[in-house]
Amino acid sequence: MSLIIFIATLGATLATGVPVAFALVICAVTMGLELDLFDPQIITQRLVVGANNFSLLAIPFFLLAGELMNAGGMSKRIIAFAMAFVGHLRGGLGVVAIFAAIILASLSGSAAADTAALISILVPMMRAAGHDEARSVGLMASGGIIAPIIPPSIAYIIFGVATNLSISQLFMAGIVPGAMMGISALAVWIFVARRENVKPLPRQPWSARLRATREAVWALGLPAIILGGIRFGIVTPTEAAVIAAVYALFVGLVIHRELKIAELFMVFRNAALTTSVVMMLAAAALATSWFIAIADLSGIVLDLVAPLVDHPRILLLAIMALILVIGTMLDMGPTILILAPVLLPVVEEAGIDPIYFGVIFVINTAIGLVTPPVGIVLSVSAGVSGVPMHKVAHGSLPFLAAQVGVLLLLVMFPQLVLTPLGWLR
């Protein structure tokens, strides 16, 4: 009965347009009433406890680092670096987009911010070169969703907090799958670009390449600092986020000198607004998770899928299909916070590595960022480029299909995640 009440309440509130965070609080209330545990003090206390988590402190600092990198010129230098080395290839601007997306993903972990940076710089150039506009923007959107998969990733932080898994191990496990997502989109672009009669950019001389490398060296050093510090146990993910924000602030103000003191208020304001949304979602979802644990919804779900527990791959395929459908209607954060605590005990019972499950779960929800009707990255892409959303969605389909193929490959061959993770551990 608890499972039916939870699903019915969540579905009804979301269908009537209630914001996700408030819908989750309503779910907590209805479940409390059903379990005869309702008390406003309990709801309030769980909300406070949900937000009062040291690991969640990484989120505002990584978001701030992303804002500072865009405002301070680090993002555009990464794109210029990629253009100097691969811009001369056939379809070179698209190749630049994917290479830049992978590098930017290792800096901020924000899909929306990375997508906006790529589109604002590269799409005007791709229009002028004669590339199909919708397909170009679709490529940028597909490149943007690499950000939640390659560390540092806000999605892994949320998943780790929701499930009490190691965020550091989730970070390490995401490196290879994130690169595979980028390579799949790149392969599709190269195939598609051969059909377009677009003249490639001239090859850059080595002097220009060295100059672009020198300009981008400060930005390129940040992933090594973050991942190296986490890998060797020097810093926690939260401490790495603080270092990233301070580093981006220093580089923008002192090294590149493109970030002005007068702009800092707007940069901090944007990061604070995004943080408030994420933290409210986390608090509401973790309050609901307490009632989910009391009602033992994981046990109820486990009973429902008991025939599949002895067939881990079939179970994973069924779970991934469920998440893929839900991901078209919910944003990444709520999907993780609602489903991860319920499904993790189920996959552990089936003998599936929880870190591996976290990675493919995040990949699945990342794909949802470019699928209508919600599709946050889809909305950002349409807004920044001026291309209608339905055209962006259509343009992203080939790349999205390739990335779904990568997800299926990871489900069928878990060692693609687990073997590199063993090395990085």
C-alpha positions in Angstrom: 0.0 0.0 0.0 2.9 2.4 0.8 4.3 1.9 -2.7 1.0 2.7 -4.3 0.5 5.8 -2.1 4.0 7.0 -2.9 3.6 6.6 -6.7 0.1 8.0 -6.8 1.0 11.1 -4.7 4.2 11.8 -6.7 2.4 11.3 -10.0 -0.6 13.5 -9.1 1.5 16.4 -7.7 3.8 16.4 -10.7 0.9 16.2 -13.2 -0.7 19.2 -11.6 2.4 21.3 -11.9 3.6 21.2 -8.3 7.4 21.9 -8.2 9.4 18.7 -7.7 10.8 19.7 -4.2 7.3 20.5 -2.9 5.9 17.3 -4.5 8.5 15.3 -2.5 7.5 17.0 0.7 3.9 16.1 0.0 4.9 12.5 -0.6 6.6 12.6 2.8 3.5 13.9 4.5 1.2 11.3 2.8 3.5 8.4 3.6 3.8 9.7 7.2 0.0 9.6 7.5 -0.2 6.2 6.0 2.5 4.8 8.4 0.9 6.7 11.4 4.1 8.6 11.8 3.0 12.0 10.7 4.4 14.9 12.8 5.3 18.3 11.4 8.4 18.2 13.6 9.6 15.0 12.0 9.2 16.5 8.4 11.0 19.6 9.5 13.8 17.7 11.2 14.3 15.4 8.2 14.5 18.4 5.8 17.2 20.0 8.0 19.1 16.7 8.3 18.8 16.1 4.5 20.5 19.4 3.7 23.0 19.2 6.6 25.5 17.0 4.8 29.1 17.8 4.4 29.4 16.1 1.0 26.6 18.3 -0.4 28.9 21.3 0.3 30.8 20.3 -2.9 27.8 21.2 -5.1 27.8 25.0 -4.5 31.6 25.2 -5.0 31.6 23.2 -8.2 28.7 25.3 -9.5 30.6 28.4 -8.5 33.8 27.1 -10.2 31.8 26.6 -13.5 30.4 30.1 -13.4 33.9 31.6 -12.7 35.5 29.6 -15.5 32.9 30.9 -18.0 33.2 34.5 -16.8 37.0 34.3 -16.5 37.7 33.1 -20.0 38.9 29.6 -19.1 36.1 27.9 -21.1 36.8 29.8 -24.3 40.5 29.0 -24.0 39.7 25.3 -23.8 37.7 25.6 -27.0 40.5 27.6 -28.7 43.0 24.9 -27.6 40.9 22.1 -29.2 40.4 24.2 -32.3 44.1 24.6 -32.8 44.7 20.9 -32.8 41.7 19.3 -34.4 39.8 22.2 -36.1 41.4 21.4 -39.5 39.8 17.9 -39.7 36.7 17.3 -41.9 33.8 18.4 -39.8 36.5 20.0 -37.6 34.2 22.3 -35.6 32.1 19.4 -34.5 35.3 17.5 -33.5 36.3 20.6 -31.5 32.9 20.6 -29.8 33.3 17.1 -28.5 37.0 17.4 -27.5 36.1 20.7 -25.7 33.1 19.1 -24.1 35.2 16.3 -22.6 37.8 18.8 -21.2 35.1 21.2 -19.9 33.3 18.2 -18.3 36.5 17.5 -16.2 36.4 21.1 -14.9 32.8 21.9 -13.7 30.4 18.9 -13.9 27.5 21.1 -15.0 25.8 20.0 -18.2 23.9 23.2 -18.7 26.9 25.5 -18.2 29.1 23.5 -20.5 26.4 23.3 -23.2 25.8 27.1 -23.0 29.6 27.8 -23.3 30.0 25.5 -26.3 26.9 26.8 -28.2 27.7 30.5 -27.6 31.1 30.1 -29.1 30.9 27.4 -31.7 27.4 27.5 -33.2 27.9 30.9 -34.9 31.0 29.6 -36.5 29.3 26.4 -37.6 26.4 28.4 -39.1 28.9 30.5 -41.0 30.8 27.4 -42.2 27.5 25.9 -43.6 26.8 23.1 -41.2 23.2 22.1 -40.6 22.1 24.3 -37.7 19.8 21.9 -35.8 22.3 19.1 -36.1 25.1 21.3 -34.8 23.2 22.4 -31.8 22.1 18.8 -31.2 25.8 17.8 -31.2 26.5 20.4 -28.6 23.6 19.2 -26.4 24.9 15.6 -26.7 28.4 16.8 -25.8 27.0 18.8 -22.8 25.6 15.7 -21.1 29.1 14.2 -20.8 29.6 16.7 -17.9 27.6 14.7 -15.3 29.5 11.5 -16.3 33.1 12.6 -16.2 34.3 13.7 -12.8 34.0 16.1 -11.0 30.2 15.4 -11.3 27.4 17.0 -9.3 25.3 13.9 -10.2 27.8 11.6 -8.5 27.8 13.7 -5.4 24.0 13.6 -5.2 24.0 9.8 -5.9 26.7 9.2 -3.2 24.8 11.3 -0.6 21.5 9.5 -1.5 23.0 6.0 -1.2 25.9 6.5 1.2 28.4 5.3 -1.5 31.9 6.6 -1.9 31.8 9.8 -4.1 35.5 9.4 -4.8 35.0 5.9 -6.2 32.0 7.1 -8.3 34.3 9.8 -9.7 37.0 7.4 -10.6 34.5 4.9 -12.2 33.0 7.6 -14.4 36.2 8.5 -16.4 36.2 5.7 -19.0 32.4 5.6 -19.6 32.4 9.4 -20.0 35.1 9.2 -22.6 33.1 6.4 -24.4 30.1 8.7 -24.5 32.2 11.4 -26.1 33.8 9.0 -28.6 30.4 7.7 -29.7 29.0 11.1 -30.4 32.3 12.0 -32.2 32.0 8.9 -34.4 28.5 9.8 -35.4 29.5 13.3 -36.2 32.4 12.3 -38.4 30.0 10.0 -40.3 27.4 12.7 -40.7 29.9 15.4 -41.6 31.2 13.5 -44.6 27.8 14.1 -46.2 28.0 17.9 -45.8 29.9 19.9 -48.4 31.7 22.1 -45.8 35.2 23.2 -46.3 37.4 22.4 -43.2 39.3 25.1 -41.4 43.0 25.6 -42.4 45.5 23.6 -40.4 47.1 25.7 -37.6 50.9 26.0 -37.6 52.7 24.7 -34.5 53.4 28.2 -33.4 49.6 28.8 -33.1 49.1 25.5 -31.4 51.8 26.2 -28.8 50.3 29.7 -28.2 46.8 28.1 -27.7 48.4 25.5 -25.3 50.1 28.2 -23.4 46.8 30.2 -23.1 44.9 27.0 -21.9 47.5 25.6 -19.6 45.9 27.0 -16.5 42.6 25.5 -17.4 44.1 22.2 -18.4 45.9 21.9 -15.0 42.7 22.0 -13.0 41.5 18.4 -13.9 44.9 17.1 -12.8 44.7 18.9 -9.5 41.1 17.7 -8.8 41.4 14.1 -9.9 45.0 13.7 -8.7 44.1 15.1 -5.3 41.1 12.8 -5.0 42.8 9.7 -6.4 45.8 9.9 -4.0 43.7 10.8 -1.0 45.1 14.3 -0.6 41.6 15.9 -0.7 38.0 14.9 -0.4 35.6 15.7 -3.3 34.3 18.6 -1.2 37.7 20.0 -0.6 38.5 19.5 -4.3 35.4 21.6 -5.1 36.7 24.5 -2.9 40.1 24.3 -4.6 38.5 24.4 -8.0 36.4 27.5 -7.1 39.4 29.4 -5.6 41.6 28.3 -8.5 39.1 29.5 -11.1 38.7 32.8 -9.2 42.5 33.4 -9.1 43.0 32.5 -12.7 40.1 34.8 -13.9 41.2 37.8 -11.8 45.0 37.6 -11.8 46.2 35.4 -14.7 43.7 36.1 -17.5 42.3 39.3 -16.0 39.0 38.9 -17.8 37.0 38.5 -14.6 36.2 41.9 -13.2 35.5 42.6 -9.5 32.2 44.2 -10.6 31.1 40.9 -12.2 31.6 38.8 -9.1 28.2 39.6 -7.6 26.4 38.3 -10.6 28.7 35.2 -10.8 28.1 34.4 -7.1 24.3 35.2 -7.5 24.0 32.7 -10.4 25.8 30.0 -8.5 23.7 30.6 -5.4 20.4 30.5 -7.3 21.3 27.1 -8.8 22.6 25.8 -5.5 19.3 26.7 -3.7 17.3 24.7 -6.2 19.6 21.6 -5.8 19.8 21.8 -2.1 16.0 22.2 -1.7 15.6 19.1 -3.9 18.1 17.2 -1.8 16.5 18.2 1.5 13.0 17.2 0.3 14.1 14.0 -1.3 16.2 12.8 1.7 13.2 13.6 4.0 11.1 11.4 1.7 13.8 8.7 1.7 13.5 8.4 5.5 9.8 7.4 5.1 10.8 5.2 2.2 13.2 3.3 4.5 10.6 3.1 7.3 8.0 1.7 4.8 10.6 -0.7 3.3 9.7 0.2 -0.2 13.0 -1.4 -1.4 11.8 -4.7 0.1 8.5 -4.3 -1.7 10.2 -3.6 -5.0 12.5 -6.5 -4.4 9.6 -8.9 -4.0 8.1 -7.6 -7.2 11.2 -8.2 -9.3 12.3 -11.4 -7.4 12.2 -13.5 -10.6 14.8 -11.2 -12.2 17.3 -11.2 -9.3 18.9 -14.4 -10.6 19.4 -12.7 -14.0 21.3 -9.5 -13.3 21.6 -8.3 -16.9 17.9 -8.6 -17.6 17.2 -6.9 -14.2 19.6 -4.0 -15.2 18.0 -3.7 -18.6 14.5 -3.4 -17.0 15.7 -0.9 -14.5 17.5 1.2 -17.2 14.3 1.2 -19.3 12.4 2.5 -16.3 14.9 5.2 -15.6 15.0 6.2 -19.2 11.2 6.7 -19.3 11.2 8.6 -16.0 14.2 10.7 -17.1 12.1 12.1 -19.9 9.7 13.6 -17.3 12.0 14.4 -14.3 15.3 16.3 -14.1 18.5 14.4 -13.1 18.5 15.4 -9.5 15.0 14.3 -8.5 15.4 11.1 -10.5 18.5 10.1 -8.6 17.2 11.2 -5.2 13.8 9.4 -5.6 14.9 6.1 -7.3 18.5 5.5 -6.2 17.7 4.7 -2.5 14.9 2.4 -3.6 16.7 0.5 -6.4 20.2 0.1 -4.9 19.2 -2.6 -2.4 17.6 -4.5 -5.3 20.7 -4.5 -7.5 22.9 -5.4 -4.5 20.7 -8.4 -3.8 21.3 -9.4 -7.5 25.1 -9.2 -6.9 25.6 -6.1 -9.0 28.5 -3.8 -7.9 26.9 -0.6 -6.4 29.5 1.8 -7.8 29.0 0.3 -11.3 25.3 0.7 -10.9 25.8 4.3 -9.8 27.7 5.1 -13.0 25.2 3.6 -15.4 22.3 5.1 -13.4 23.9 8.6 -13.9 24.5 7.9 -17.6 20.9 7.0 -18.0 19.7 10.2 -16.3 22.1 12.3 -18.3 20.5 11.0 -21.5 17.2 12.3 -20.1 18.6 15.8 -20.1 18.3 15.9 -23.9 14.9 14.2 -24.2 11.6 16.1 -24.2 9.4 17.2 -22.5 11.7 18.3 -19.6 15.2 18.1 -21.1 17.0 20.8 -19.2 20.0 20.7 -21.6 17.6 20.8 -24.6 16.0 24.0 -23.2 19.4 25.6 -22.6 20.5 24.7 -26.2 17.3 26.1 -27.7 17.5 29.3 -25.6 21.2 30.0 -26.3 21.2 29.1 -30.0 17.8 30.5 -30.9 16.9 27.2 -32.7 13.4 25.8 -31.8 13.4 23.0 -29.2 11.8 20.5 -31.5 14.5 21.1 -34.1 17.3 20.7 -31.5 15.7 17.4 -30.3 15.6 16.1 -33.9 19.2 17.2 -34.5 20.4 15.4 -31.4 18.7 12.1 -32.3 21.7 10.4 -34.0 24.1 11.3 -31.2 21.6 10.3 -28.6 21.1 6.9 -30.3 24.9 6.3 -30.1 25.0 7.2 -26.4 22.1 4.9 -25.7 24.2 2.3 -27.5 27.1 3.0 -25.1 24.7 2.5 -22.1 23.6 -0.8 -23.5 27.2 -1.9 -24.0 28.0 -1.0 -20.4 25.0 -3.0 -19.2 26.0 -6.1 -21.2 29.8 -5.8 -20.4 30.2 -4.5 -16.8 33.9 -5.0 -17.0 34.2 -1.9 -19.2 33.5 0.0 -15.9 34.8 -2.3 -13.3 38.3 -3.1 -14.8 39.4 0.6 -15.2 37.9 1.2 -11.7 40.1 -1.5 -10.3 43.2 0.2 -11.8 42.2 3.6 -10.6 41.4 2.3 -7.1 
